[in-house]
């Protein structure tokens, strides 16, 4: 498979809109999309507290080859998130210290790999947000091929260039570009309700009361 890059012209989110999205956890973004759009549970941050919120630039890589990933990390714009369909291959590292350093120097928003990484200690020290299935010492091959800026299947979710990627300690949720305005409205509404629920719980109300769970039928019979 040759290396191929496709043109993109998706609408970029304004700094004001991105600032609102920054307040949205991955769980809330999933809840407001019918509890869907979250990636495979094994795709997690390389260190606790890493956070991603940015629009996607996608890579469909030849399994075990990171050439297209390197290209994407070199041409993506500041704030954008490189999202890599690595086929779930977890015994070859697709990125490591130098990729994290290069991404940080370009001001990218994060890196999500449906595969493994290496140099975990260095990645954690650099502080650039990298999400992956795990870590392994074995490195990748190069120049076998891949595609950039196409629809890519990453962690069981279809990701298109321009989609919003939200990542935190729970994992990754994808918000399709076409649904972004409506999903943001739902997220802000849900966050407002959750604030009220928290206050009610702190005031001593029960979980069942706060969350509206109906009382179970009482069966007055011996077991």
C-alpha positions in Angstrom: 0.0 0.0 0.0 1.5 3.3 -1.1 1.6 6.3 1.2 -1.3 8.6 0.2 -2.6 11.8 1.7 -6.0 13.3 0.9 -7.0 17.0 0.9 -9.2 18.2 3.8 -11.2 21.3 4.2 -13.3 20.8 7.4 -14.6 23.8 9.4 -12.2 24.6 12.3 -13.7 25.2 15.7 -13.3 28.6 17.2 -11.2 29.1 20.4 -14.4 30.0 22.2 -16.1 26.7 21.2 -13.1 24.7 22.0 -13.0 26.3 25.5 -16.6 25.1 26.1 -15.6 21.6 24.9 -12.7 21.6 27.3 -15.2 21.5 30.2 -16.8 18.3 28.8 -15.5 14.9 30.2 -15.4 11.9 27.8 -18.2 10.2 29.8 -20.6 13.1 29.3 -19.8 13.3 25.6 -20.6 9.6 25.3 -23.8 9.9 27.5 -25.2 12.6 25.2 -24.6 10.4 22.2 -26.9 7.6 23.4 -24.0 6.3 25.5 -22.1 5.5 22.3 -19.0 6.8 20.4 -16.4 5.7 23.0 -13.4 3.8 21.8 -12.2 0.4 22.9 -11.7 0.5 26.7 -8.0 -0.6 26.3 -7.1 2.7 24.7 -6.0 4.8 27.7 -3.7 7.7 28.5 0.0 6.9 28.9 -0.1 8.8 32.3 -3.0 9.8 34.6 -4.3 13.2 34.0 -3.6 13.5 30.3 -6.3 15.3 28.5 -7.2 15.7 24.8 -9.7 18.0 23.2 -9.2 18.8 19.5 -10.2 18.0 16.0 -8.9 14.8 14.3 -6.4 14.2 11.6 -6.7 10.6 10.7 -4.2 7.9 9.7 -4.9 4.4 8.4 -1.5 2.7 8.9 -0.2 -0.5 7.5 0.0 -2.6 10.7 3.4 -2.3 12.3 4.4 0.7 10.0 4.5 4.2 11.3 5.5 6.2 8.2 2.1 7.8 7.7 1.9 8.5 11.4 5.2 10.4 11.2 3.9 12.3 8.2 0.6 13.3 10.0 2.5 14.4 13.1 4.7 16.6 10.8 1.9 18.3 8.9 -1.1 18.5 11.3 -1.9 22.0 12.5 -1.5 23.2 16.1 -4.3 21.9 18.4 -5.2 19.0 16.0 -5.2 15.4 17.2 -3.5 12.7 15.2 -5.7 9.6 15.4 -4.2 6.4 14.1 -5.9 3.2 13.0 -3.2 0.7 13.8 -5.4 -2.4 13.5 -5.2 -3.0 17.3 -1.7 -4.5 16.9 -0.3 -4.3 20.4 3.0 -6.1 20.0 4.7 -3.4 17.9 5.1 0.2 19.1 3.9 2.8 16.6 5.3 5.8 18.5 7.7 6.7 21.3 9.8 9.5 22.7 10.7 11.2 19.5 7.2 11.3 18.2 5.9 12.8 21.4 8.7 15.4 21.3 7.9 16.3 17.7 4.2 16.6 18.4 4.8 18.8 21.4 7.1 21.1 19.4 4.4 21.6 16.7 1.7 22.3 19.4 -0.5 19.4 18.4 -3.4 18.6 20.7 -2.7 14.9 21.2 -2.0 11.5 19.7 -4.4 8.5 19.8 -3.2 5.1 18.6 -5.2 1.9 18.2 -1.9 0.1 19.0 1.0 0.3 21.3 3.8 2.8 22.1 7.2 2.6 23.8 9.4 5.0 25.9 6.7 5.4 28.4 8.9 7.1 31.0 10.0 9.7 28.4 6.5 10.2 27.1 5.3 10.9 30.7 8.2 13.2 31.3 7.5 15.2 28.1 3.9 15.5 29.1 2.4 15.4 25.6 -1.0 13.6 25.7 -0.6 10.1 24.1 -3.4 7.5 24.3 -2.7 3.9 23.3 -3.5 0.3 24.0 -0.3 -0.4 25.9 3.5 -0.3 25.7 6.0 -2.7 24.2 9.8 -2.4 23.4 9.6 -3.6 19.8 9.6 -0.7 17.3 7.8 -0.3 13.9 8.9 -0.6 10.3 8.8 2.3 7.9 7.8 3.0 4.3 5.4 0.1 3.6 2.5 2.5 3.3 -0.6 4.1 4.8 -3.2 6.8 4.2 -4.0 10.1 5.8 -7.2 12.1 6.2 -9.6 9.4 5.4 -12.4 7.7 7.4 -10.5 5.5 9.8 -11.7 2.8 12.2 -10.0 3.5 15.5 -10.9 1.5 18.6 -14.1 0.4 17.1 -15.3 3.9 16.1 -15.3 5.5 12.7 -13.3 8.8 12.8 -13.3 11.4 10.1 -11.0 14.4 9.7 -12.5 17.3 11.7 -14.3 15.1 14.2 -13.8 16.1 17.8 -11.6 13.9 20.0 -12.2 14.1 23.8 -9.8 12.1 25.9 -9.2 11.8 29.7 -8.5 9.2 32.3 -11.7 7.2 31.3 -10.6 6.9 27.6 -11.6 8.5 24.3 -15.0 9.7 22.9 -15.5 10.9 19.4 -18.0 13.6 18.5 -18.8 13.6 14.7 -18.3 17.1 13.1 -21.8 17.1 11.7 -23.4 16.6 15.2 -21.0 18.8 17.2 -23.3 21.8 17.8 -26.2 19.7 19.1 -24.0 17.4 21.2 -22.3 20.4 22.8 -25.7 21.8 23.8 -26.7 18.4 25.3 -23.4 18.2 27.1 -23.7 21.7 28.7 -27.3 20.8 29.8 -26.1 17.5 31.3 -23.2 19.2 33.1 -25.7 21.7 34.6 -27.9 18.9 35.8 -25.0 16.9 37.2 -24.0 20.0 39.3 -27.5 20.0 40.8 -27.3 16.3 41.5 -23.9 16.7 43.2 -25.3 19.4 45.5 -28.3 17.2 46.3 -26.1 14.3 47.2 -23.9 16.4 49.4 -27.1 17.6 51.1 -27.9 14.1 52.1 -30.4 12.9 49.5 -30.1 9.3 48.4 -28.9 8.2 45.0 -32.3 6.7 44.2 -34.0 10.0 45.0 -31.6 12.2 43.0 -31.4 10.0 40.0 -35.2 9.2 39.9 -35.0 5.4 40.4 -38.5 4.1 41.2 -39.1 2.2 44.4 -39.1 -1.5 43.9 -42.3 -3.5 44.5 -42.3 -4.9 48.1 -43.0 -8.6 48.0 -44.6 -9.6 51.3 -43.9 -13.3 51.0 -41.4 -15.6 52.6 -38.5 -16.5 50.4 
